[in-house]
């Protein structure tokens, strides 16, 4: 009887000890959370970056930081009372400033802005997330308005670019050095006018037409127009004239015809020129439009019934470009 009583009393003592020790563990956690809740200030160690702020600041938005403050999320607190967060602390100061002020200047660099967005998403600060998304959208809009003109470096690159592009393509080939004769008096001015018109068309049709430059080709000044990967028209602005005892190269500026051909290839925008209606419209334009003075049009068969309109400027000789008493000679 005494032995059984001693065993029973021993079991009761063990049960009582375990019952006392278990609540003591919970009380430690509760004291931790109560200490964080009852404190006005909070010390944060974010990846080695130390920050000192208030519970009121961290609780301004329904975020992970508020959940840490009210005990909804378990955190690690070191012996010195620092709340340890296993995150990079590079942008945490920006997160705190947003909670303090409701807005904050964001970095202009796209990579850094993306890093801030990731931190805002982790801490679930929705206001900062929206702020970052809006800033990234503005950067995207600005980027899309920038005019970028590819430069052709090889014939293979040109073929690939035109074949894979879903937009109509306008190519200006200008190579002033590719000339074995002297230029007429107005040629340099006209060559600059062609380049200026190219820049204006780039600005006007940016996003709708791909404009490319070729400064390595054989032509001095020639416009080419492409739709659906094939050449639709060509406007050659150079000719050889016999104005003096020796040959000269003349550069023209057929502005109206260049602009007209640019408008014509817009029917190939978004594949609209692939149907019979688009081809009919192009054919009717080609047969019914009247050429300006000093222009001639040729058609060369390419790929069956499809033709390329080649427009050449007719050779005109100005009075200041030929010697007195010399006969004008045209060479096509």
KELUM-743684 format. One record per residue (C-alpha): y, z, x; chain; residue number from 1; residue in three letters. Coordinates in nm, 4 decimals. Each point is the difference from the previous one (the first is absolute). Example, Ala and Ser with C-alpha at 12.3 -4.5 7.8 and 13.67 -1.06 7.14 Angstrom:
BEGIN
> Y,Z,X,seti,zaza,nugu
> -0.4500,0.7800,1.2300,A,1,ALA $
> 0.3440,-0.0660,0.1370,A,2,SER $
END
This chain:
BEGIN
> Y,Z,X,seti,zaza,nugu
> 0.0000,0.0000,0.0000,A,1,UNK $
> 0.2460,0.0879,0.2736,A,2,UNK $
> -0.0830,-0.3206,0.1912,A,3,UNK $
> 0.0562,-0.2185,-0.3053,A,4,UNK $
> 0.3243,0.1781,-0.0721,A,5,UNK $
> 0.1231,-0.0571,0.3535,A,6,UNK $
> -0.0865,-0.3717,-0.0212,A,7,UNK $
> 0.1783,-0.0329,-0.3322,A,8,UNK $
> 0.3022,0.1797,0.1328,A,9,UNK $
> 0.0014,-0.2326,0.3047,A,10,UNK $
> -0.0075,-0.3150,-0.2190,A,11,UNK $
> 0.2804,0.1386,-0.2108,A,12,UNK $
> 0.2061,0.0651,0.3111,A,13,UNK $
> -0.0537,-0.3562,0.1257,A,14,UNK $
> 0.0956,-0.1454,-0.3388,A,15,UNK $
> 0.3129,0.2114,-0.0089,A,16,UNK $
> 0.0945,-0.1089,0.3530,A,17,UNK $
> -0.0445,-0.3691,-0.0812,A,18,UNK $
> 0.1973,0.0402,-0.3213,A,19,UNK $
> 0.2869,0.1556,0.1940,A,20,UNK $
> -0.0055,-0.2458,0.2895,A,21,UNK $
> -0.0044,-0.3150,-0.2161,A,22,UNK $
> 0.3227,0.0821,-0.1890,A,23,UNK $
> 0.1581,0.0832,0.3340,A,24,UNK $
> -0.0499,-0.3686,0.1098,A,25,UNK $
> 0.1616,-0.1331,-0.3182,A,26,UNK $
> 0.2824,0.2458,0.0388,A,27,UNK $
> 0.0720,-0.1441,0.3466,A,28,UNK $
> 0.0359,-0.3533,-0.1451,A,29,UNK $
> 0.2072,0.1280,-0.2856,A,30,UNK $
> 0.2292,0.1824,0.2389,A,31,UNK $
> 0.0429,-0.3224,0.1948,A,32,UNK $
> 0.0956,-0.1962,-0.3090,A,33,UNK $
> 0.2164,0.2800,-0.1285,A,34,UNK $
> 0.1709,0.0127,0.3386,A,35,UNK $
> 0.0802,-0.3740,-0.0222,A,36,UNK $
> 0.1114,0.0313,-0.3607,A,37,UNK $
> 0.2082,0.3082,0.0554,A,38,UNK $
> 0.1742,-0.1345,0.3084,A,39,UNK $
> 0.3320,-0.1724,-0.0262,A,40,UNK $
> -0.0540,-0.1920,0.3219,A,41,UNK $
> -0.3011,-0.1981,0.1214,A,42,UNK $
> -0.0964,-0.0883,0.3552,A,43,UNK $
> -0.1839,-0.3334,0.0314,A,44,UNK $
> -0.1862,-0.1326,0.3011,A,45,UNK $
> -0.0537,-0.3706,-0.0672,A,46,UNK $
> -0.2001,-0.1492,0.2839,A,47,UNK $
> 0.1871,0.2142,0.2521,A,48,UNK $
> 0.3413,-0.0669,-0.1526,A,49,UNK $
> 0.1462,0.3283,-0.1247,A,50,UNK $
> 0.2113,0.0142,-0.3142,A,51,UNK $
> 0.1677,0.2960,-0.1692,A,52,UNK $
> 0.0920,-0.0454,-0.3653,A,53,UNK $
> -0.0032,0.1766,-0.3363,A,54,UNK $
> -0.2541,0.0165,-0.2790,A,55,UNK $
> 0.2694,-0.1279,-0.2341,A,56,UNK $
> 0.0385,-0.3199,0.2042,A,57,UNK $
> -0.3742,-0.0637,0.0164,A,58,UNK $
> -0.0343,0.0585,-0.3753,A,59,UNK $
> 0.2669,-0.2468,-0.1142,A,60,UNK $
> -0.2550,-0.2699,-0.0880,A,61,UNK $
> -0.3500,0.0200,-0.1413,A,62,UNK $
> -0.1582,-0.0727,0.3354,A,63,UNK $
> -0.2616,0.1247,0.2420,A,64,UNK $
> 0.2632,0.2229,0.1574,A,65,UNK $
> 0.0682,0.1760,-0.3314,A,66,UNK $
> -0.3743,0.0443,-0.0442,A,67,UNK $
> -0.0142,0.1658,0.3427,A,68,UNK $
> 0.2811,0.2361,-0.0954,A,69,UNK $
> -0.1495,0.1117,-0.3313,A,70,UNK $
> -0.3488,0.0472,0.1461,A,71,UNK $
> -0.1565,-0.3007,-0.1719,A,72,UNK $
> -0.1007,-0.1532,0.3340,A,73,UNK $
> -0.1763,0.1900,0.2770,A,74,UNK $
> 0.1790,-0.0108,0.3332,A,75,UNK $
> -0.0540,0.1392,0.3480,A,76,UNK $
> 0.2431,0.2706,0.1126,A,77,UNK $
> -0.0107,0.1025,0.3648,A,78,UNK $
> 0.0469,0.3512,0.1369,A,79,UNK $
> 0.3756,-0.0449,0.0228,A,80,UNK $
> 0.0339,-0.1062,-0.3624,A,81,UNK $
> 0.0452,-0.3739,0.0551,A,82,UNK $
> -0.1485,-0.2256,-0.2693,A,83,UNK $
> -0.1969,-0.2584,0.1965,A,84,UNK $
> -0.0114,-0.3571,-0.1377,A,85,UNK $
> -0.2204,-0.2512,0.1762,A,86,UNK $
> 0.2436,-0.2922,-0.0194,A,87,UNK $
> 0.2337,-0.1807,0.2372,A,88,UNK $
> 0.3338,0.1786,-0.0107,A,89,UNK $
> 0.2119,-0.2985,0.1044,A,90,UNK $
> 0.1318,-0.0733,-0.3494,A,91,UNK $
> -0.0460,0.3412,-0.1618,A,92,UNK $
> 0.3654,0.0855,0.0572,A,93,UNK $
> 0.0921,-0.3070,-0.2037,A,94,UNK $
> -0.2273,0.1219,-0.2822,A,95,UNK $
> 0.1733,0.3402,0.0049,A,96,UNK $
> 0.3463,-0.1581,-0.0026,A,97,UNK $
> -0.0957,-0.2069,-0.3038,A,98,UNK $
> -0.1129,0.3165,-0.1811,A,99,UNK $
> 0.3255,0.1710,0.0954,A,100,UNK $
> 0.2436,-0.2799,-0.0930,A,101,UNK $
> -0.1910,-0.2281,-0.2350,A,102,UNK $
> 0.0668,-0.3027,0.2233,A,103,UNK $
> -0.0273,-0.0800,0.3664,A,104,UNK $
> 0.0785,-0.2957,0.2321,A,105,UNK $
> -0.3196,-0.1903,0.0730,A,106,UNK $
> -0.0854,-0.1778,0.3263,A,107,UNK $
> 0.0671,-0.3732,0.0057,A,108,UNK $
> -0.3069,-0.0780,0.2073,A,109,UNK $
> -0.2791,-0.1133,-0.2329,A,110,UNK $
> -0.2726,0.1831,0.1947,A,111,UNK $
> 0.1861,0.3323,-0.0059,A,112,UNK $
> 0.0820,-0.0445,-0.3674,A,113,UNK $
> -0.3683,-0.0513,-0.0718,A,114,UNK $
> -0.0789,0.3206,0.1917,A,115,UNK $
> 0.2508,0.1933,-0.2130,A,116,UNK $
> -0.1596,-0.1453,-0.3129,A,117,UNK $
> -0.3438,0.1178,0.1112,A,118,UNK $
> 0.1308,0.3541,0.0585,A,119,UNK $
> 0.1758,0.0057,-0.3383,A,120,UNK $
> -0.3219,-0.1106,-0.1677,A,121,UNK $
> -0.2002,0.2692,0.1795,A,122,UNK $
> 0.2396,0.2776,-0.1028,A,123,UNK $
> 0.0250,-0.1577,-0.3492,A,124,UNK $
> 0.3809,-0.0043,0.0067,A,125,UNK $
> 0.0389,-0.2719,-0.2641,A,126,UNK $
> 0.3770,-0.0257,0.0324,A,127,UNK $
> -0.0275,-0.0881,0.3678,A,128,UNK $
> -0.2864,-0.2389,-0.0726,A,129,UNK $
> 0.2184,-0.1944,-0.2440,A,130,UNK $
> 0.2877,0.0066,0.2479,A,131,UNK $
> -0.2215,-0.1528,0.2703,A,132,UNK $
> -0.1449,-0.2646,-0.2329,A,133,UNK $
> 0.3494,-0.1078,-0.1077,A,134,UNK $
> 0.1141,-0.0238,0.3629,A,135,UNK $
> -0.3050,-0.2096,0.0930,A,136,UNK $
> 0.0640,-0.2346,-0.2932,A,137,UNK $
> 0.3599,-0.0488,0.1129,A,138,UNK $
> -0.1202,-0.0816,0.3494,A,139,UNK $
> -0.2431,-0.2522,-0.1447,A,140,UNK $
> 0.2734,-0.1645,-0.2072,A,141,UNK $
> 0.2265,-0.0270,0.3038,A,142,UNK $
> -0.2841,-0.1434,0.2087,A,143,UNK $
> -0.0739,-0.2650,-0.2622,A,144,UNK $
> 0.3609,-0.1187,-0.0016,A,145,UNK $
> -0.0052,-0.0673,0.3740,A,146,UNK $
> -0.0224,-0.3711,0.0804,A,147,UNK $
> -0.2601,-0.0737,0.2655,A,148,UNK $
> -0.0343,-0.3517,0.1402,A,149,UNK $
> -0.3230,-0.0772,0.1913,A,150,UNK $
> 0.0308,-0.2148,0.3117,A,151,UNK $
> -0.2724,-0.2570,0.0571,A,152,UNK $
> -0.1687,0.0412,0.3385,A,153,UNK $
> -0.2815,-0.2545,-0.0338,A,154,UNK $
> -0.1255,-0.2732,-0.2309,A,155,UNK $
> -0.3113,0.2039,-0.0804,A,156,UNK $
> 0.2115,0.2977,-0.1044,A,157,UNK $
> 0.2145,-0.2245,-0.2194,A,158,UNK $
> -0.3013,-0.1488,-0.1796,A,159,UNK $
> -0.1497,0.3427,-0.0644,A,160,UNK $
> 0.3302,0.1436,-0.1255,A,161,UNK $
> 0.0596,-0.2853,-0.2435,A,162,UNK $
> -0.3614,-0.0127,-0.1203,A,163,UNK $
> -0.0222,0.3723,-0.0741,A,164,UNK $
> 0.3472,0.0506,-0.1471,A,165,UNK $
> 0.0103,0.0224,-0.3801,A,166,UNK $
> 0.3712,-0.0765,-0.0086,A,167,UNK $
> 0.1694,-0.3369,0.0501,A,168,UNK $
> 0.0964,-0.0545,0.3628,A,169,UNK $
> 0.3146,-0.1538,0.1507,A,170,UNK $
> -0.0076,-0.0773,0.3708,A,171,UNK $
> 0.2995,-0.0965,0.2103,A,172,UNK $
> -0.0871,-0.1671,0.3251,A,173,UNK $
> 0.2946,-0.0076,0.2381,A,174,UNK $
> -0.0240,-0.0715,0.3707,A,175,UNK $
> 0.3281,-0.1215,0.1424,A,176,UNK $
> -0.1442,-0.0318,0.3468,A,177,UNK $
> -0.2600,-0.2550,-0.1126,A,178,UNK $
> 0.2332,-0.2958,0.0469,A,179,UNK $
> 0.0113,-0.2658,0.2690,A,180,UNK $
> 0.3291,-0.1482,-0.1216,A,181,UNK $
> 0.3468,0.1432,-0.0415,A,182,UNK $
> 0.1135,0.1283,-0.3392,A,183,UNK $
> 0.2712,-0.1493,-0.2125,A,184,UNK $
> 0.3236,0.1919,-0.0433,A,185,UNK $
> -0.0951,0.1641,-0.3318,A,186,UNK $
> -0.3661,0.0728,0.0772,A,187,UNK $
> 0.0442,0.3486,0.1421,A,188,UNK $
> 0.2106,0.1027,-0.2970,A,189,UNK $
> -0.2546,-0.1407,-0.2459,A,190,UNK $
> -0.2849,0.1724,0.1819,A,191,UNK $
> 0.1778,0.3336,-0.0412,A,192,UNK $
> 0.0601,-0.0759,-0.3671,A,193,UNK $
> -0.3742,-0.0553,-0.0513,A,194,UNK $
> -0.0740,0.3361,0.1622,A,195,UNK $
> 0.2664,0.1736,-0.2120,A,196,UNK $
> -0.1415,-0.1559,-0.3171,A,197,UNK $
> -0.3458,0.1254,0.0994,A,198,UNK $
> 0.1337,0.3556,0.0307,A,199,UNK $
> 0.1736,-0.0229,-0.3387,A,200,UNK $
> -0.3162,-0.1262,-0.1688,A,201,UNK $
> -0.1974,0.2863,0.1556,A,202,UNK $
> 0.2368,0.2512,-0.1581,A,203,UNK $
> 0.0049,-0.1760,-0.3355,A,204,UNK $
> -0.3746,-0.0475,-0.0425,A,205,UNK $
> -0.1209,0.3064,0.1905,A,206,UNK $
> -0.3322,0.1202,-0.1424,A,207,UNK $
> -0.0668,-0.3267,-0.1834,A,208,UNK $
> -0.0279,-0.2461,0.2890,A,209,UNK $
> -0.1306,0.0478,0.3530,A,210,UNK $
> 0.2468,-0.1432,0.2524,A,211,UNK $
> -0.1215,-0.0701,0.3541,A,212,UNK $
> 0.1651,-0.1404,0.3114,A,213,UNK $
> -0.1478,-0.2291,0.2593,A,214,UNK $
> 0.1924,-0.0415,0.3253,A,215,UNK $
> -0.2905,-0.1466,0.1982,A,216,UNK $
> -0.0668,-0.3180,-0.1970,A,217,UNK $
> 0.0804,-0.3595,0.0770,A,218,UNK $
> 0.2720,-0.0444,-0.2622,A,219,UNK $
> 0.3631,0.0818,0.0712,A,220,UNK $
> 0.0775,0.0925,-0.3610,A,221,UNK $
> -0.2526,-0.0403,-0.2788,A,222,UNK $
> -0.0686,0.1870,-0.3240,A,223,UNK $
> -0.3540,0.0259,-0.1406,A,224,UNK $
> -0.0940,0.1342,-0.3439,A,225,UNK $
> -0.3485,0.1293,-0.0835,A,226,UNK $
> -0.1713,0.1070,-0.3199,A,227,UNK $
> -0.3570,0.1264,-0.0427,A,228,UNK $
> -0.0716,-0.0537,0.3679,A,229,UNK $
> 0.1021,-0.3688,0.0184,A,230,UNK $
> 0.3180,-0.1817,0.0910,A,231,UNK $
> 0.1980,-0.1113,-0.3035,A,232,UNK $
> 0.3142,-0.1490,0.1539,A,233,UNK $
> 0.1788,-0.0514,0.3273,A,234,UNK $
> 0.3675,-0.0548,0.0779,A,235,UNK $
> 0.0683,-0.1420,0.3455,A,236,UNK $
> 0.3596,0.0426,0.1126,A,237,UNK $
> -0.0042,-0.1921,0.3282,A,238,UNK $
> 0.0254,-0.3669,0.0931,A,239,UNK $
> 0.0592,-0.2232,0.3007,A,240,UNK $
> 0.3156,-0.2121,-0.0087,A,241,UNK $
> 0.1396,-0.2716,0.2222,A,242,UNK $
> 0.3649,0.1015,-0.0055,A,243,UNK $
> 0.0816,-0.0809,0.3628,A,244,UNK $
> -0.1727,-0.1755,0.2825,A,245,UNK $
> -0.2676,0.2704,-0.0065,A,246,UNK $
> -0.1966,0.1615,-0.2776,A,247,UNK $
> 0.1170,0.3216,-0.1613,A,248,UNK $
> -0.1639,0.2594,-0.2189,A,249,UNK $
> 0.1710,0.0831,-0.3252,A,250,UNK $
> -0.0625,0.3127,-0.2113,A,251,UNK $
> 0.0925,-0.0105,-0.3684,A,252,UNK $
> 0.0473,0.2772,-0.2546,A,253,UNK $
> -0.1423,-0.1084,-0.3404,A,254,UNK $
> 0.0785,0.3337,-0.1657,A,255,UNK $
> -0.0506,-0.1102,-0.3602,A,256,UNK $
> -0.3414,-0.1536,0.0662,A,257,UNK $
> -0.1233,0.3017,0.1965,A,258,UNK $
> 0.1048,0.2336,-0.2780,A,259,UNK $
> -0.1650,-0.2275,-0.2582,A,260,UNK $
> -0.3322,-0.0026,0.1830,A,261,UNK $
> 0.0134,0.3798,0.0321,A,262,UNK $
> 0.0369,0.0257,-0.3771,A,263,UNK $
> -0.2818,-0.2519,-0.0509,A,264,UNK $
> -0.2605,0.2093,0.1821,A,265,UNK $
> 0.0713,0.2974,-0.2242,A,266,UNK $
> -0.2389,-0.1584,-0.2516,A,267,UNK $
> -0.2754,0.1051,0.2432,A,268,UNK $
> 0.1060,0.3632,-0.0259,A,269,UNK $
> -0.2909,0.2183,-0.1227,A,270,UNK $
> -0.2222,-0.3086,-0.0215,A,271,UNK $
> 0.2027,-0.1597,-0.2772,A,272,UNK $
> -0.0058,-0.3403,0.1671,A,273,UNK $
> -0.3803,-0.0280,0.0068,A,274,UNK $
> -0.0280,-0.1032,-0.3639,A,275,UNK $
> 0.0565,-0.3503,-0.1380,A,276,UNK $
> 0.3375,0.1031,-0.1391,A,277,UNK $
> 0.1301,0.0936,0.3420,A,278,UNK $
> -0.1193,-0.3243,0.1577,A,279,UNK $
> 0.1490,-0.2011,-0.2852,A,280,UNK $
> 0.3337,0.1732,0.0452,A,281,UNK $
> -0.0068,-0.0711,0.3718,A,282,UNK $
> -0.0942,-0.3644,-0.0505,A,283,UNK $
> 0.2702,-0.0518,-0.2593,A,284,UNK $
> 0.2564,0.1533,0.2323,A,285,UNK $
> -0.1104,-0.2154,0.2860,A,286,UNK $
> 0.0165,-0.3233,-0.1970,A,287,UNK $
> 0.3062,0.0691,-0.2098,A,288,UNK $
> 0.2419,0.1794,0.2325,A,289,UNK $
> 0.2612,-0.2063,0.1713,A,290,UNK $
> 0.0444,0.0299,0.3736,A,291,UNK $
> 0.3400,0.0771,0.1405,A,292,UNK $
> 0.1923,-0.2495,0.2060,A,293,UNK $
> -0.1371,-0.0432,0.3463,A,294,UNK $
> -0.3537,0.1165,-0.0847,A,295,UNK $
> -0.3291,-0.1820,-0.0261,A,296,UNK $
> -0.3274,0.1310,-0.1367,A,297,UNK $
> -0.3512,-0.0835,0.1113,A,298,UNK $
> -0.3326,0.1113,-0.1410,A,299,UNK $
> -0.3118,0.0352,0.2070,A,300,UNK $
> -0.3436,0.0512,-0.1520,A,301,UNK $
> -0.1529,0.3304,0.0912,A,302,UNK $
> -0.3322,0.1158,-0.1394,A,303,UNK $
> -0.0606,-0.2650,-0.2675,A,304,UNK $
> 0.2703,-0.0372,-0.2632,A,305,UNK $
> 0.2163,0.2808,0.1305,A,306,UNK $
> 0.3023,-0.1245,0.1912,A,307,UNK $
> 0.2564,0.1487,0.2324,A,308,UNK $
> 0.3620,-0.0929,-0.0606,A,309,UNK $
> 0.1627,-0.0792,0.3333,A,310,UNK $
> 0.3746,-0.0272,-0.0231,A,311,UNK $
> 0.1836,-0.1531,0.2935,A,312,UNK $
> 0.3732,-0.0166,0.0398,A,313,UNK $
> 0.1160,-0.3605,0.0153,A,314,UNK $
> 0.1659,-0.0897,0.3267,A,315,UNK $
> 0.3786,-0.0079,-0.0337,A,316,UNK $
> 0.2336,-0.0655,0.2902,A,317,UNK $
> 0.3419,0.1617,-0.0111,A,318,UNK $
> 0.2961,-0.1823,0.1505,A,319,UNK $
> 0.0440,0.2621,0.2714,A,320,UNK $
> -0.3633,-0.0408,0.1029,A,321,UNK $
> 0.0049,-0.3647,0.1006,A,322,UNK $
> 0.2010,-0.1986,0.2460,A,323,UNK $
> 0.2805,-0.2244,-0.1129,A,324,UNK $
> -0.1271,-0.3407,-0.1005,A,325,UNK $
> -0.3654,0.0965,0.0201,A,326,UNK $
> -0.2326,-0.0977,-0.2787,A,327,UNK $
> -0.1729,0.2744,-0.1978,A,328,UNK $
> -0.3774,0.0035,0.0384,A,329,UNK $
> -0.2330,0.2084,-0.2151,A,330,UNK $
> -0.3412,0.1002,0.1236,A,331,UNK $
> -0.2608,0.1466,-0.2337,A,332,UNK $
END
